Amino acid sequence: MGRASDNGRSREGVGRRVVLPVRRPTLGAESIRLTSGEEHAEDASQGGVLDRIRSVGCARMAGWSLEFEECGGDLLGVFVSDTKLLQSAVRDLSRCLASMKSLTWLLTAEVAWPVPAIVYVGIILSTLGAALQSLTGAPRLLAAIAIDDILPVLKYFKVSEGGEPHLATLFTALICIGCVIIGNLDLITPTITMFFLLCYAGVNLSCFLLDLLDAPSWRPRWRFHHWSLSLLGALICIVIMFLISWSFTVVSLALASLIYYYVSIKGKAGDWGDGFKSAYFQLALRSLRSLGANQVHPKNWYPIPLIFCRPWGKLPENVPCHPKLADFANCMKKKGRGMSMFVSIIDGDYQEMAEDAKTACRQLSTYIDYKNCEGVAEIVVAPTMADGFRGIVQTMGLGNLKPNIVVMRYPEIWRRENLTQIPSTFVSIINDCIIANKAVVIVKGLDEWPGEYQRQYGTIDLYWIVRDGGLMLLLSQLLLTKESFDSCKIQVFCIAEEETEAEELKADVKKFLYDLRMQAEVIIITMKSWEAHVEGGHQHEESKDAFASARRRIGAYMLEMKRSAHAEGTPLMADGKQVVVNEQQVDKFLYTTLKLNSTILRYSRMAAVVLVSLPPPPSSHPSYFYMEYMDLLVENVPRMLIVRGYRRDVVTLFT
């Protein structure tokens, strides 16, 4: 009945109508109808709405009202009395909204006492006070950050002590002017809110880490504090940020992460501490405890080299380590990942050389960072180099993070520089490594060791003389992972006693390499062919000349020992201890070394690098004799790694 009466009034007042059916399934059945103002002026005036509109200059809109009523089905019927009348209503509504937008009255000012103007004065003074406080405090904070070198990019805002931060003030003013020019408070407010919430979240997160990690310096005054409260506060801050604006939150978190990364990489360390450093420390301790002190399974074995930085080389004072030692240390680690320990020994008294040791340690740490090598530096002061190394090999490291390989440069200059103390020190270091069950890698030709991008071609030759737990094989595979050696191939040389054993030995070695998932060419050298080659080796006269020279020098040294012992009435003495020298055994050592050197020159003269087993020092021979053996072994070989494993396997078979 109501709809019929309305339709009747429409037909009587106006001769036509426009019906616009619009499907709106979510709003149910309602309709909006615009009718003449005379029919509902009294109802509108009672509601007070039209009086408000008249008061702002929209009296003409009082003739119109909106009435909602239900209609059947899900059609929204819009009944318009006249098309021209509708257009006029839209124009009047636009003028009304424009006039309402220009109003500047405040609700608090309407109820203020004694006069509304007091609220406006308070707002102005509060705004000016906050602006002046920010304008004077923010530049000083910016200058303080620049002075502390937290963000190196802000170094231009540094000021001298007692100076005024003029440049920082100008920069702050420019930021304020830019925010004012934007003219949109809704755009600036979320940004400032995000910064404050990030600050609160950071404080809560720091408290959470310090409390959770039981840092000794963490002593909160509130006795009921618990780490869960700090975590809850940090999470609430993040949730509020997402509720305000997820886009602003994502941008703010990304910006904060970039700033933190930049500070951690480029920033200067301050005296305020870092919660994440405490977390790393606790994680390292727990990981170290979980590793225990038992031997690691070969599948989980990692090389932890102890780099002996300055054992004999004559380096300038401002060079803490040989430039190529860090490159070689990276070659021993897959993709350069893993711990290295760089150690140098200073001869002298610790009380007198303590400051020099600290300075040298800082220089060595800077060198390690410059070479992008993952490692730590340590400087030891000891009366002699042998004593210092003996202390290092016993105490360096914790649990299973102790170094397991000692890396040092071969002392090629010992005879050229007439450094007579080198042989005894060299032999002492090797014996200490054997006793401490440390592997040894001695690098000959370190000056010619290729850099990271100096590509090598040829082969990596392994002379597998004694069992070393597979360390030589593992080192050769690690070399292949480097860009400088990835074009090389591996050759494994083995020694067979008889011709009949050669094929069987070759098959066994090939199967062993296959089980290790290593690709290499196997070459068997028999003793007969070896000796025949040496006897008729007119191609290698340089090896024979080196053999003759070594034999002559050993004879002269032996004669000098005998003369000294006869003059003093004591037994033969060398390196401060009694020795028993068997001249036939000395000749045997020299001859065996000669055969190995001539074989290396025959098969591996053009190799990129040669790996050979390190013979242990004979206990009854003087250290000078051992250095002669080693010199004969490396004679005319440009680049060689002399390797000695230790009493355990470092590779596993595929089972």
C-alpha positions in Angstrom: 0.0 0.0 0.0 2.8 2.5 0.9 4.5 1.9 -2.5 1.2 2.4 -4.3 0.5 5.7 -2.6 4.0 7.0 -3.3 3.6 6.1 -6.9 0.3 7.9 -7.0 1.8 11.1 -5.6 4.5 11.0 -8.1 2.1 10.8 -11.0 0.0 13.7 -9.6 3.0 16.1 -8.9 5.1 15.4 -12.0 4.1 14.2 -15.3 7.0 11.7 -15.7 9.4 9.6 -13.7 12.7 7.7 -14.3 13.2 4.3 -12.8 16.7 2.9 -12.6 16.8 -0.7 -11.5 20.2 -1.7 -10.1 20.9 -5.2 -8.7 22.4 -5.0 -5.2 22.4 -8.5 -3.6 24.4 -7.5 -0.6 22.3 -4.6 0.6 19.0 -6.5 0.8 15.8 -4.7 -0.4 16.0 -0.9 0.1 15.3 2.0 -2.1 16.3 5.7 -2.1 13.8 8.2 -3.2 14.1 11.9 -3.8 10.8 13.8 -3.4 9.7 17.3 -2.9 10.8 19.1 0.2 7.4 20.4 1.1 6.2 16.9 2.1 9.0 16.3 4.6 10.2 19.7 5.7 8.5 19.4 9.1 10.2 16.0 9.8 13.6 17.3 8.7 13.3 20.4 10.8 12.4 18.3 13.8 15.6 16.2 13.3 17.7 19.5 13.2 19.6 18.4 10.1 18.2 21.1 7.8 18.8 23.8 10.3 22.5 22.9 10.3 22.5 23.1 6.5 20.7 26.5 6.5 23.2 27.9 9.0 26.1 27.4 6.5 24.4 28.9 3.5 22.7 25.8 2.1 19.1 26.8 2.6 18.1 25.7 -0.7 18.9 22.1 0.1 16.3 22.2 2.8 13.8 21.3 0.1 15.3 17.9 -0.3 15.6 14.9 1.9 16.7 11.3 1.6 14.3 8.6 2.7 15.2 5.0 3.0 12.5 2.3 2.8 12.3 -1.3 2.0 11.3 -2.6 -1.4 10.6 -6.1 -2.5 13.1 -8.3 -4.3 16.8 -7.2 -4.6 16.3 -4.2 -6.9 17.3 -0.7 -5.8 14.7 1.7 -7.2 15.7 5.3 -7.6 12.6 7.5 -8.3 13.4 10.9 -9.6 10.6 13.4 -9.9 12.2 15.4 -12.7 15.5 15.2 -14.5 16.1 18.9 -14.4 15.2 19.0 -10.7 17.8 16.3 -10.0 20.6 18.3 -11.8 19.7 21.3 -9.7 19.9 19.3 -6.5 23.3 18.0 -7.4 24.7 21.5 -8.0 23.2 22.7 -4.6 24.8 19.7 -2.8 28.2 20.5 -4.3 28.0 24.1 -3.1 27.0 23.0 0.4 29.9 20.6 0.7 32.3 23.2 -0.5 31.1 25.7 2.1 31.2 23.1 4.9 34.8 22.2 3.9 35.9 25.8 4.4 34.8 25.7 8.1 37.7 26.0 10.6 36.0 25.8 13.9 37.2 23.3 16.6 35.0 21.4 19.0 37.4 22.2 21.9 37.3 25.9 21.1 33.5 25.9 21.3 33.5 24.6 24.8 36.7 26.4 26.1 36.5 28.9 28.9 36.7 31.9 29.2 37.1 32.5 25.4 37.5 30.1 22.5 40.7 31.9 21.4 42.7 30.4 24.3 42.7 27.0 22.6 44.1 28.5 19.4 46.9 30.3 21.3 47.8 27.0 23.1 48.0 25.1 19.9 50.2 27.7 18.3 52.6 27.9 21.3 52.7 24.1 21.6 53.5 23.7 17.9 56.2 26.4 18.1 57.8 24.8 21.2 57.9 21.4 19.6 59.3 22.8 16.4 62.0 24.8 18.2 62.9 21.8 20.3 63.3 19.5 17.2 65.1 22.2 15.3 67.7 22.5 18.1 67.9 18.9 19.3 67.8 17.1 16.0 70.9 18.8 14.5 73.0 18.0 17.6 71.9 14.4 17.5 72.8 14.3 13.8 76.2 15.8 14.6 76.8 13.3 17.4 76.0 10.4 15.1 78.5 11.8 12.6 81.2 12.2 15.3 80.8 8.6 16.5 81.2 7.4 12.9 78.1 5.2 13.2 77.0 6.1 9.7 80.1 7.1 7.7 77.9 8.7 5.1 77.1 11.4 7.6 80.7 12.4 8.0 80.0 15.9 6.5 78.0 16.8 9.6 80.9 16.5 12.0 81.8 19.5 14.2 84.7 20.2 16.5 84.3 20.0 20.2 82.2 23.0 21.4 81.2 24.0 17.9 77.7 24.6 16.6 76.2 22.1 14.0 75.4 24.7 11.4 75.4 22.3 8.4 73.3 19.8 10.4 70.8 22.6 11.3 70.5 23.5 7.7 69.9 19.9 6.7 67.2 19.5 9.4 65.5 22.8 8.2 65.4 21.5 4.7 63.7 18.3 5.8 61.2 20.3 7.8 60.5 22.6 4.8 60.0 19.6 2.6 57.5 18.1 5.0 55.6 21.4 5.1 55.6 21.7 1.3 54.0 18.3 1.0 51.0 19.7 2.7 49.5 16.4 3.6 49.5 15.5 7.3 48.0 12.1 6.5 51.2 11.2 4.6 53.7 12.5 7.1 52.0 11.2 10.3 52.3 7.4 9.4 56.0 7.9 8.6 56.7 9.5 12.0 54.6 6.9 13.7 56.5 4.1 12.1 59.8 5.6 13.2 58.6 5.8 16.8 57.2 2.3 16.8 60.5 0.9 15.3 62.4 2.6 18.1 60.2 1.1 20.8 60.4 -2.3 19.1 64.2 -2.1 19.0 64.4 -1.3 22.7 62.1 -4.1 23.6 64.0 -6.5 21.3 67.3 -5.5 23.0 65.8 -6.1 26.4 64.5 -9.5 25.2 67.9 -10.6 24.0 69.8 -9.4 27.0 67.4 -11.1 29.4 67.1 -14.3 27.4 70.9 -14.6 27.0 71.6 -13.9 30.7 74.1 -11.1 29.9 76.0 -10.2 33.1 75.6 -6.5 32.3 71.8 -6.7 32.2 70.4 -5.6 35.6 66.8 -4.2 35.2 65.5 -2.1 38.0 62.0 -3.6 37.7 62.2 -6.8 39.7 59.2 -8.4 38.0 60.7 -8.1 34.5 60.6 -11.1 32.3 61.9 -11.6 28.7 58.4 -12.6 27.5 57.2 -9.0 28.4 59.8 -7.5 26.2 59.1 -9.9 23.4 55.4 -9.1 23.7 56.1 -5.4 23.5 58.2 -5.8 20.4 55.5 -7.9 18.7 52.7 -5.4 19.7 54.7 -2.6 18.1 55.1 -4.6 14.8 51.4 -5.5 14.8 50.4 -1.9 15.3 52.6 -0.9 12.5 50.9 -3.3 10.1 47.4 -2.2 11.4 48.3 1.4 10.6 49.6 0.8 7.1 51.2 -2.4 5.8 52.9 -0.6 2.9 54.6 1.9 5.3 55.5 -1.0 7.6 57.2 -3.0 4.8 59.2 0.1 3.6 60.2 1.0 7.2 61.4 -2.5 8.1 63.4 -2.6 4.8 64.9 0.8 5.5 65.8 -0.2 9.0 67.4 -3.5 7.8 69.5 -1.6 5.2 70.7 0.9 7.8 71.6 -1.9 10.2 73.5 -3.8 7.5 75.3 -0.6 6.4 76.3 0.2 10.1 77.5 -3.4 10.6 79.7 -3.3 7.5 80.9 0.3 7.4 80.2 1.7 10.8 82.8 2.2 13.5 82.4 0.0 16.5 81.3 2.0 19.6 81.2 1.4 23.3 77.4 0.8 23.5 77.5 -3.0 22.8 75.3 -5.1 20.5 72.6 -7.5 21.5 73.1 -9.6 18.5 76.8 -10.0 19.4 75.7 -11.5 22.7 73.4 -13.9 20.8 76.3 -15.0 18.5 78.5 -15.5 21.5 75.9 -17.7 23.3 75.2 -19.6 20.0 79.0 -20.2 19.6 79.3 -21.5 23.1 76.4 -23.9 22.8 77.7 -25.1 19.4 81.1 -25.6 20.8 79.7 -27.7 23.7 77.6 -29.7 21.3 80.7 -30.5 19.2 82.5 -31.9 22.3 86.1 -33.0 22.3 85.7 -36.3 20.5 87.1 -36.9 17.0 85.0 -35.6 14.2 83.8 -38.1 11.6 85.6 -37.8 8.3 82.4 -36.8 6.6 82.2 -33.8 8.9 85.9 -33.0 8.8 86.9 -29.5 7.9 90.4 -28.1 7.5 91.3 -25.5 10.1 94.7 -24.3 9.0 97.2 -22.7 11.4 99.0 -20.2 9.1 102.5 -19.5 10.3 102.9 -16.0 9.0 106.6 -15.0 9.3 108.7 -18.0 10.1 111.8 -17.2 8.1 111.0 -14.8 5.3 112.5 -11.3 5.3 109.5 -9.1 5.1 109.2 -5.4 5.7 108.1 -4.2 9.1 104.8 -3.0 7.9 103.9 -6.3 6.2 102.5 -8.6 8.8 102.2 -11.7 6.6 103.3 -13.0 3.2 100.8 -11.6 0.7 100.2 -15.1 -0.8 99.6 -17.0 2.4 96.0 -15.8 2.7 95.4 -16.8 -0.9 96.7 -20.3 -0.2 94.6 -20.5 3.0 91.5 -19.8 0.9 92.5 -22.6 -1.5 92.3 -25.0 1.4 88.7 -24.2 2.0 85.7 -24.9 -0.2 84.3 -21.6 -1.5 86.6 -19.8 1.0 84.4 -20.9 4.0 86.0 -22.0 7.2 88.2 -20.9 10.0 91.8 -20.0 9.6 94.2 -19.0 12.4 97.0 -16.6 11.5 99.9 -16.7 13.9 103.1 -14.8 14.2 105.9 -15.1 16.8 107.9 -12.2 18.1 111.2 -13.1 19.7 111.8 -11.4 23.1 110.4 -10.8 26.6 106.6 -10.6 26.9 106.7 -7.8 29.5 108.8 -5.6 27.2 107.1 -6.6 23.9 103.4 -6.6 25.0 102.5 -3.3 23.2 104.4 -4.3 20.1 102.5 -7.6 20.1 99.1 -5.7 20.3 100.1 -3.4 17.4 101.2 -6.4 15.3 98.0 -8.2 16.1 95.9 -5.2 14.8 98.0 -5.1 11.6 97.6 -8.8 11.0 93.8 -8.5 11.6 93.6 -5.7 9.1 95.6 -7.8 6.6 93.1 -10.7 7.0 90.1 -8.4 6.4 91.8 -6.9 3.4 92.4 -10.4 1.9 88.7 -11.4 2.6 89.8 -14.4 4.5 87.7 -15.9 7.3 90.2 -16.1 10.2 91.5 -14.7 13.4 94.9 -13.2 14.2 97.2 -14.1 17.2 100.6 -12.8 18.1 102.8 -14.7 20.6 105.9 -13.4 22.3 108.5 -16.1 23.2 112.2 -16.3 23.7 112.7 -18.3 20.5 110.6 -19.2 17.6 110.7 -22.9 18.4 109.5 -22.2 22.0 106.7 -20.0 20.7 105.4 -22.5 18.2 105.5 -25.3 20.8 103.2 -23.2 23.0 100.9 -22.4 20.1 100.5 -26.0 18.9 99.6 -27.1 22.4 97.1 -24.4 23.4 95.6 -22.8 20.3 91.9 -23.4 19.8 89.0 -24.9 21.9 87.6 -28.4 21.7 87.2 -29.5 18.1 87.9 -26.0 16.9 91.6 -26.5 17.3 93.7 -26.1 14.2 94.4 -29.5 12.5 96.8 -28.4 9.7 100.0 -26.3 10.1 100.8 -24.3 7.0 104.1 -22.5 6.5 106.4 -21.4 3.8 109.4 -23.5 2.9 112.6 -21.8 4.0 114.2 -21.4 0.6 116.4 -18.6 1.8 118.2 -20.3 4.7 121.4 -21.0 2.8 121.3 -17.8 0.8 120.9 -15.6 3.8 123.2 -17.8 5.9 120.5 -18.3 8.6 122.1 -21.2 10.4 119.3 -21.4 13.1 116.6 -22.2 10.5 117.3 -26.0 10.1 117.0 -26.7 13.8 113.8 -24.5 14.1 112.3 -26.2 11.0 112.9 -29.7 12.2 111.6 -28.8 15.7 108.4 -27.5 14.2 107.8 -30.6 12.2 108.5 -32.9 15.2 106.1 -30.8 17.4 103.4 -31.2 14.7 103.9 -35.0 14.6 103.8 -35.3 18.4 100.7 -33.0 18.6 99.0 -35.0 15.8 98.8 -32.1 13.4 99.0 -32.3 9.6 101.6 -30.3 7.9 101.6 -28.5 4.6 104.8 -26.8 3.5 104.5 -24.5 0.5 107.5 -24.2 -1.8 107.4 -21.5 -4.4 104.9 -19.3 -2.5 106.1 -16.2 -4.4 104.8 -17.7 -7.6 101.6 -19.0 -6.2 98.7 -17.9 -8.5 96.3 -15.3 -7.4 92.5 -15.7 -7.4 92.0 -14.8 -11.1 95.3 -16.2 -12.5 94.1 -19.2 -14.4 96.4 -22.2 -14.4 96.6 -25.0 -17.0 98.2 -28.4 -16.9 98.0 -31.0 -14.1 97.9 -31.3 -10.4 100.4 -34.2 -9.7 100.3 -36.3 -6.5 103.2 -38.4 -5.6 101.6 -40.7 -3.1 104.5 -42.3 -1.2 103.1 -42.9 2.3 99.6 -43.3 3.7 98.4 -39.8 4.9 94.7 -40.5 5.5 93.7 -39.1 2.1 94.8 -35.5 2.9 96.7 -35.0 -0.4 93.7 -36.2 -2.4 91.4 -33.9 -0.5 93.7 -30.9 -1.0 93.9 -31.6 -4.7 90.1 -31.7 -4.9 89.9 -28.4 -3.0 92.3 -26.8 -5.4 90.0 -27.8 -8.3 87.2 -25.8 -6.7 89.1 -22.6 -7.2 88.8 -20.6 -10.4 92.6 -20.5 -10.9 92.9 -24.3 -10.9 89.5 -25.5 -12.3 91.0 -26.2 -15.7 93.6 -28.6 -14.3 93.4 -32.4 -14.1 94.7 -34.7 -11.3 97.4 -37.3 -11.8 98.3 -39.8 -9.1 101.7 -41.4 -9.2 102.3 -44.6 -7.2 105.5 -46.7 -6.7 105.5 -50.4 -7.3 108.2 -52.8 -6.2 107.9 -55.2 -9.1 106.6 -55.1 -12.6 104.0 -57.8 -11.8 102.5 -55.7 -9.1 102.0 -52.6 -11.3 98.7 -53.6 -12.9 97.2 -54.9 -9.7 98.3 -51.7 -7.8 96.8 -49.5 -10.6 93.5 -51.3 -10.5 93.3 -51.0 -6.7 94.1 -47.3 -6.8 91.5 -46.7 -9.5 88.9 -48.5 -7.5 89.8 -46.5 -4.4 89.5 -43.2 -6.2 86.2 -44.3 -7.7 84.8 -45.1 -4.3 86.0 -41.7 -3.1 84.1 -40.1 -6.1 87.3 -38.6 -7.3 88.4 -38.4 -10.9 92.2 -38.8 -11.5 94.6 -40.5 -13.9 96.7 -43.2 -12.2 100.3 -43.7 -13.2 102.4 -46.5 -11.8 106.2 -46.2 -11.6 108.2 -49.3 -10.9 111.5 -49.4 -9.0 113.4 -50.9 -11.9 112.3 -48.2 -14.4 112.9 -45.6 -11.7 116.5 -46.7 -11.1 117.2 -47.2 -14.8 116.0 -43.7 -15.4 118.3 -42.2 -12.7 121.3 -44.2 -13.8 121.0 -43.2 -17.4 119.4 -39.8 -16.8 121.5 -37.6 -18.9 118.5 -35.4 -19.3 118.6 -34.4 -15.6 122.1 -33.4 -15.0 120.9 -30.6 -12.7 119.6 -33.2 -10.2 122.9 -35.0 -10.2 124.7 -31.7 -9.7 122.4 -30.9 -6.7 123.1 -34.4 -5.3 126.8 -34.0 -5.5 126.7 -30.5 -3.9 124.5 -31.8 -1.0 126.8 -34.7 -0.5 129.9 -32.5 -0.4 128.3 -30.0 2.1 127.1 -32.9 4.4 130.7 -34.3 4.3 132.1 -30.9 5.3 129.6 -30.5 8.1 130.3 -34.1 9.3 134.0 -33.3 9.3 133.5 -30.2 11.3 131.4 -32.0 13.9 134.1 -34.7 14.3 136.8 -32.1 14.7 134.8 -30.2 17.4 134.0 -33.4 19.3 137.7 -34.5 19.2 138.9 -31.1 20.4 136.4 -31.0 23.3 136.6 -34.7 24.1 132.9 -35.2 23.8 130.7 -37.4 21.5 129.2 -36.0 18.3 126.9 -33.1 19.1 124.4 -31.2 16.9 121.6 -28.8 17.8 122.5 -29.2 21.5 122.1 -32.9 21.7 124.1 -36.1 20.9 123.7 -37.6 17.5 124.8 -40.9 16.0 125.4 -40.6 12.3 125.6 -43.6 9.9 127.2 -42.4 6.7 125.7 -45.2 4.7 122.3 -44.3 5.9 122.9 -40.7 5.0 123.9 -41.7 1.4 120.7 -43.8 1.2 118.6 -40.9 2.2 120.3 -38.7 -0.4 120.0 -41.3 -3.1 116.3 -41.9 -2.5 115.6 -38.1 -2.5 117.6 -37.8 -5.8 115.4 -40.5 -7.4 112.2 -38.9 -6.3 113.4 -35.4 -7.5 114.4 -36.8 -10.9 111.1 -38.6 -11.3 109.2 -35.4 -10.5 111.3 -33.4 -13.0 110.6 -36.1 -15.6 106.9 -36.4 -15.3 105.8 -33.1 -13.7 108.1 -30.4 -14.9 105.1 -28.6 -16.5 102.6 -29.3 -13.8 100.6 -26.5 -12.2 101.4 -27.8 -8.7 103.1 -30.9 -7.3 102.0 -32.6 -4.1 104.5 -35.0 -2.4 104.6 -36.7 0.9 106.8 -35.1 3.6 109.4 -37.5 5.0 109.7 -37.4 8.8 113.0 -36.1 10.1 115.4 -39.0 11.1 115.8 -38.9 14.8 119.6 -39.6 14.8 120.5 -37.1 12.0 121.4 -33.5 12.6 118.8 -31.0 11.4 121.3 -29.7 8.9 121.3 -33.0 7.1 117.5 -33.0 6.9 117.5 -29.6 5.3 119.9 -30.9 2.7 117.5 -33.8 2.0 114.6 -31.4 1.6 116.6 -29.0 -0.6 117.4 -31.9 -2.9 113.8 -32.9 -3.0 112.5 -29.5 -4.1 115.4 -28.7 -6.4 114.2 -27.1 -9.7 110.5 -27.7 -8.9 108.8 -24.3 -9.2 105.7 -25.0 -7.2 105.3 -27.8 -4.7 103.2 -28.7 -1.6 104.9 -31.0 0.8 102.2 -32.7 2.8 102.2 -34.9 5.9 98.9 -36.3 7.2 98.1 -37.4 10.7 96.8 -40.5 12.3 93.3 -40.4 11.0 91.3 -40.4 7.7 90.0 -37.2 6.3 88.0 -38.8 3.4 85.4 -41.6 3.4 84.5 -44.3 0.9 81.0 -44.3 -0.7 79.3 -47.2 1.2 
